[in-house]
Structures are given as structure tokens and as C-alpha cells.
Amino acid sequence: MHRIEQSELPIKKFLEIYDVPFSERQYYRYKAKIIPYGISIFDSDCHKSSNRKIFQREEDFLKGVIAENPQVSLTKLQQLLRQYFDCNVSIPGIKQALTKFAPDYKTKRGRPKSIKIEPVINSFGGFELIIARAIYLKWPERVEKIITQEIKKLKNSKLYQSNIDNYDTEGRDENGKFTKNDNNRADIRENRFAYVTSIRLRKNFTTMSIIRDKKETIIRKNLAMLALPVITLNGNVRTVDLALGQSLKHICFFSYKQKTIEKFLRRT
């Protein structure tokens, strides 16, 4: 205290340069006690209180303890300091010291937060085993290869190219979609219920989604076809656009609609 009073350095600077066993705040507290009571006030057991500053050797010791066990509690650190260095430091004092040389140490200790796990409801039950077996045997890939081979044969046919050249745009909008005027055409009304073989003769195959689908898309649709008996309850449900149909995303990784599935079945 006397050296600080005699020094020309600011108190904060003095404490930073020299190893003083108290902080700036404690300096003013001590000074306020010394003025009315004198230095004899510290002759009691007050110097053994829990406001003691941690020195370098204690810091090095705590660093080693925390490095060995990052989950060590503040109470345990307090006990170790008292045991090995006869140093009685309060819990807040240890916290303050740790912020200096161990900022990553989590001083907050409390009841661990419970992780709430939401239950997953699986409407299919054992059908997952069938899907897993089909994937293991590469059944979707084998069906995809058959479909791809047929598409390749179709693209190499004369009918495929001739239908591109003779593409009928009457009754369609600028995007190629049918309009209500298409139903009013006389030739459409006459051939509405014609056989598929005759319709194919004038079909532009490039407009079919199955021609443009990637390999992965066809594989997903094959899995969706495999799941139809479960989704439709063996035919008791006529559409997959229901709550049960949303489970398709769990089986084939895509939530297909009834329109897409019907179109895929017709064109395969």
C-alpha cells in the first residue's frame, strides 16, 4: 500500500506492472479501512478470508487441473487450492480468475437440460422390411433399366421422329398445354375412346415426363409403385392424396400425388 502511494504511476498501471496480491477495487477498500482503523485491522484473521488473489503458481495448477478434467466443478477447484497451497479463495474469486486464463471453462453448473424426443409414428410397420429388401436386391434399379431400354428403343424408332415433325399444336396454348378448345375439336371427339395403339400413332413422345425423367426419378417412382398396396389399403382407397399417402416421402423420399402416379402407370 505504501509503495502504491509513493509511486508516480497510476494505480491501475502499477497493478498491471507489479505482482500485487489484490485488485484495484480491493486497494480502495483496504485504504478506506486503514484510514480510520490503521494497519492493525489486518492483524486479525481477515487476511485469511476468501478475497485472496490467485498467484501465478495457482493459475498454472488450475490450468493443469482443467486440462485434465474440463468438467471439474468450482467447489472441487476451491478444495484443491486449499489442500495444496493453503489458499482459501472464494467461488466468485475463482470464477474471476478463470475468465482470465480459462475463458472457455463453463462456470455455470445446473440441472442438465432434458432433450425431448418426439415419437415417430410409422403407419407402415413391417412394410419397411419389404422396402429394405427391395433396395438390397436392387429391384428399383432393375425395373429402371427395363424402362430405360424401352425408352431407348422408342427413341430409335421412326414413329418417335415422325411424331415430333407432325406435332399437333391445335387446341394448345403457347406452353403446349391443352385448352378447353381441344375438347371441341371434331377429330378429338371421334377418337376420344380409341385404342392406345392408335393414339400412339400421333403421340408426340417428347411431351411425356417419363421420356425426360432422370434415372433417380424413375427409381423413386418404382418404390412408390411398390408401396401402392399399402398406401391404398389394397385398393380400398382410390387415391394417395390423403394423409396415408404422405408416407410416400418416408418410403421413396418424395411425396408423389395421385396425378403423377397415374401418369407413370399409364406410360410404363
SULCOR-V434478 format. One record per residue. N is the residue number from 0. RES is the residue in three letters. SS is DSSP state (alpha for helix, beta for strand, coil for the rest). PSI is psi in radians with two decimals (999 if undefined). BURIAL is 1 if it has 9 or more other ideal C-beta (glycine too) atoms within 8 Angstrom, else 0. Layout:
# SULCOR-V434478
n = [N:N]
res = [RES:RES]
ss = [SS:SS]
psi = [PSI:PSI]
burial = [BURIAL:BURIAL]
This chain:
# SULCOR-V434478
n = [0:1:2:3:4:5:6:7:8:9:10:11:12:13:14:15:16:17:18:19:20:21:22:23:24:25:26:27:28:29:30:31:32:33:34:35:36:37:38:39:40:41:42:43:44:45:46:47:48:49:50:51:52:53:54:55:56:57:58:59:60:61:62:63:64:65:66:67:68:69:70:71:72:73:74:75:76:77:78:79:80:81:82:83:84:85:86:87:88:89:90:91:92:93:94:95:96:97:98:99:100:101:102:103:104:105:106:107:108:109:110:111:112:113:114:115:116:117:118:119:120:121:122:123:124:125:126:127:128:129:130:131:132:133:134:135:136:137:138:139:140:141:142:143:144:145:146:147:148:149:150:151:152:153:154:155:156:157:158:159:160:161:162:163:164:165:166:167:168:169:170:171:172:173:174:175:176:177:178:179:180:181:182:183:184:185:186:187:188:189:190:191:192:193:194:195:196:197:198:199:200:201:202:203:204:205:206:207:208:209:210:211:212:213:214:215:216:217:218:219:220:221:222:223:224:225:226:227:228:229:230:231:232:233:234:235:236:237:238:239:240:241:242:243:244:245:246:247:248:249:250:251:252:253:254:255:256:257:258:259:260:261:262:263:264:265:266:267]
res = [MET:HIS:ARG:ILE:GLU:GLN:SER:GLU:LEU:PRO:ILE:LYS:LYS:PHE:LEU:GLU:ILE:TYR:ASP:VAL:PRO:PHE:SER:GLU:ARG:GLN:TYR:TYR:ARG:TYR:LYS:ALA:LYS:ILE:ILE:PRO:TYR:GLY:ILE:SER:ILE:PHE:ASP:SER:ASP:CYS:HIS:LYS:SER:SER:ASN:ARG:LYS:ILE:PHE:GLN:ARG:GLU:GLU:ASP:PHE:LEU:LYS:GLY:VAL:ILE:ALA:GLU:ASN:PRO:GLN:VAL:SER:LEU:THR:LYS:LEU:GLN:GLN:LEU:LEU:ARG:GLN:TYR:PHE:ASP:CYS:ASN:VAL:SER:ILE:PRO:GLY:ILE:LYS:GLN:ALA:LEU:THR:LYS:PHE:ALA:PRO:ASP:TYR:LYS:THR:LYS:ARG:GLY:ARG:PRO:LYS:SER:ILE:LYS:ILE:GLU:PRO:VAL:ILE:ASN:SER:PHE:GLY:GLY:PHE:GLU:LEU:ILE:ILE:ALA:ARG:ALA:ILE:TYR:LEU:LYS:TRP:PRO:GLU:ARG:VAL:GLU:LYS:ILE:ILE:THR:GLN:GLU:ILE:LYS:LYS:LEU:LYS:ASN:SER:LYS:LEU:TYR:GLN:SER:ASN:ILE:ASP:ASN:TYR:ASP:THR:GLU:GLY:ARG:ASP:GLU:ASN:GLY:LYS:PHE:THR:LYS:ASN:ASP:ASN:ASN:ARG:ALA:ASP:ILE:ARG:GLU:ASN:ARG:PHE:ALA:TYR:VAL:THR:SER:ILE:ARG:LEU:ARG:LYS:ASN:PHE:THR:THR:MET:SER:ILE:ILE:ARG:ASP:LYS:LYS:GLU:THR:ILE:ILE:ARG:LYS:ASN:LEU:ALA:MET:LEU:ALA:LEU:PRO:VAL:ILE:THR:LEU:ASN:GLY:ASN:VAL:ARG:THR:VAL:ASP:LEU:ALA:LEU:GLY:GLN:SER:LEU:LYS:HIS:ILE:CYS:PHE:PHE:SER:TYR:LYS:GLN:LYS:THR:ILE:GLU:LYS:PHE:LEU:ARG:ARG:THR]
ss = [coil:alpha:alpha:alpha:alpha:alpha:coil:coil:coil:coil:alpha:alpha:alpha:alpha:alpha:alpha:alpha:coil:coil:coil:coil:coil:coil:alpha:alpha:alpha:alpha:alpha:alpha:alpha:alpha:alpha:alpha:alpha:alpha:alpha:alpha:coil:alpha:alpha:alpha:alpha:alpha:coil:alpha:alpha:alpha:alpha:coil:coil:beta:coil:coil:coil:coil:alpha:alpha:alpha:alpha:alpha:alpha:alpha:alpha:alpha:alpha:alpha:alpha:alpha:coil:coil:coil:coil:coil:alpha:alpha:alpha:alpha:alpha:alpha:alpha:alpha:alpha:alpha:alpha:alpha:coil:coil:coil:beta:coil:alpha:alpha:alpha:alpha:alpha:alpha:alpha:alpha:alpha:alpha:alpha:coil:coil:coil:coil:coil:coil:coil:coil:coil:coil:coil:coil:coil:coil:coil:coil:coil:coil:coil:coil:coil:coil:coil:coil:coil:alpha:alpha:alpha:alpha:alpha:alpha:alpha:alpha:alpha:alpha:coil:coil:alpha:alpha:alpha:alpha:alpha:alpha:alpha:alpha:alpha:alpha:alpha:alpha:alpha:alpha:alpha:alpha:alpha:coil:coil:alpha:alpha:alpha:alpha:alpha:alpha:alpha:alpha:coil:coil:coil:coil:coil:coil:beta:coil:coil:coil:coil:coil:beta:coil:alpha:alpha:alpha:alpha:coil:coil:alpha:alpha:alpha:alpha:alpha:coil:coil:coil:coil:coil:alpha:alpha:alpha:alpha:alpha:coil:coil:coil:coil:alpha:alpha:alpha:coil:alpha:alpha:alpha:alpha:coil:coil:alpha:alpha:alpha:alpha:alpha:alpha:alpha:alpha:alpha:alpha:alpha:alpha:coil:alpha:alpha:alpha:alpha:coil:coil:coil:coil:coil:coil:coil:coil:coil:coil:coil:coil:alpha:alpha:alpha:alpha:alpha:alpha:alpha:alpha:alpha:coil:coil:coil:coil:coil:alpha:alpha:alpha:alpha:alpha:alpha:alpha:alpha:alpha:alpha:coil]
psi = [-0.70:-0.69:-0.66:-0.71:-0.65:-0.33:2.58:-0.13:2.61:2.65:-0.78:-0.73:-0.70:-0.75:-0.52:-0.60:-0.81:2.66:1.65:2.33:0.54:2.85:3.07:-0.70:-0.73:-0.57:-0.82:-0.54:-0.80:-0.74:-0.69:-0.48:-0.61:-0.67:-0.87:-0.53:-0.32:3.05:-0.31:-0.28:-0.41:0.08:-0.21:-2.90:0.19:-0.51:-0.22:0.22:-3.13:0.29:0.26:2.54:2.55:2.24:-3.11:-0.71:-0.63:-0.66:-0.82:-0.67:-0.81:-0.65:-0.76:-0.70:-0.78:-0.65:-0.63:-0.67:1.60:-0.30:0.15:2.48:2.82:-0.62:-0.69:-0.68:-0.70:-0.72:-0.69:-0.69:-0.69:-0.61:-0.77:-0.41:0.07:0.75:1.99:1.71:2.41:2.83:-0.80:-0.60:-0.69:-0.70:-0.80:-0.68:-0.67:-0.57:-0.35:-0.88:-0.09:1.15:-0.37:-0.15:2.22:1.88:-0.30:2.16:2.30:-2.97:2.22:2.47:2.29:2.34:2.06:2.09:2.05:2.30:2.45:2.06:2.10:1.97:-0.22:-0.44:-2.13:-0.14:-0.37:-0.56:-0.66:-0.75:-0.76:-0.68:-0.71:-0.71:-0.69:-0.69:-0.01:0.65:-0.77:-0.65:-0.65:-0.73:-0.65:-0.67:-0.67:-0.79:-0.74:-0.68:-0.71:-0.67:-0.68:-0.72:-0.71:-0.75:-0.44:-0.04:2.77:-0.56:-0.65:-0.82:-0.66:-0.61:-0.46:-0.74:-0.54:0.62:2.21:1.99:-0.01:2.36:0.17:2.73:-3.04:-0.36:0.06:0.12:2.59:2.53:3.06:-0.37:-0.41:-0.62:-0.34:-0.09:2.42:-0.71:-0.52:-0.72:-0.66:-0.61:0.32:-0.68:0.51:2.85:2.67:-0.63:-0.64:-0.56:-0.61:-0.44:-0.45:0.28:2.27:1.81:-0.36:-0.31:-0.13:2.33:-0.54:-0.45:-0.60:-0.24:2.50:2.93:-0.79:-0.63:-0.74:-0.66:-0.75:-0.73:-0.57:-0.70:-0.64:-0.68:-0.67:-0.51:-0.09:-0.72:-0.60:-0.75:-0.71:0.15:0.88:0.65:-0.08:-0.43:2.26:0.00:2.68:0.02:0.86:3.12:-0.69:-0.57:-0.34:-0.28:-0.14:-0.57:-0.52:-0.49:-0.87:0.20:0.35:2.36:1.53:2.63:2.87:-0.69:-0.72:-0.73:-0.75:-0.75:-0.70:-0.71:-0.69:-0.63:-0.05:999]
burial = [0:0:0:1:0:0:0:0:0:0:1:0:0:1:1:0:0:0:0:1:0:0:0:0:0:1:1:0:0:1:1:0:1:1:0:0:0:0:0:0:1:0:0:0:0:0:0:0:0:0:0:1:1:1:0:0:0:1:1:0:1:1:1:0:1:1:0:0:0:0:0:0:0:1:0:0:1:1:0:1:1:1:0:0:1:0:1:1:1:1:0:0:1:1:1:0:1:1:0:0:0:1:0:0:0:0:0:0:0:0:0:0:0:0:0:0:0:0:0:0:0:0:0:1:0:0:1:1:0:1:1:0:0:1:1:0:0:0:1:1:0:0:1:1:0:0:1:1:0:0:1:0:0:1:1:0:0:0:1:1:0:0:1:1:0:0:0:0:0:0:1:1:0:0:0:0:0:0:0:0:0:1:0:0:1:0:0:1:1:0:1:0:0:0:0:0:0:0:1:0:0:0:0:0:1:0:0:1:0:1:1:0:0:0:0:0:0:1:1:1:1:1:1:1:1:1:1:1:0:0:1:1:0:0:0:0:1:0:0:1:0:0:0:1:1:0:1:1:1:0:1:1:0:0:0:1:0:1:0:1:1:0:1:1:0:0:0:0]
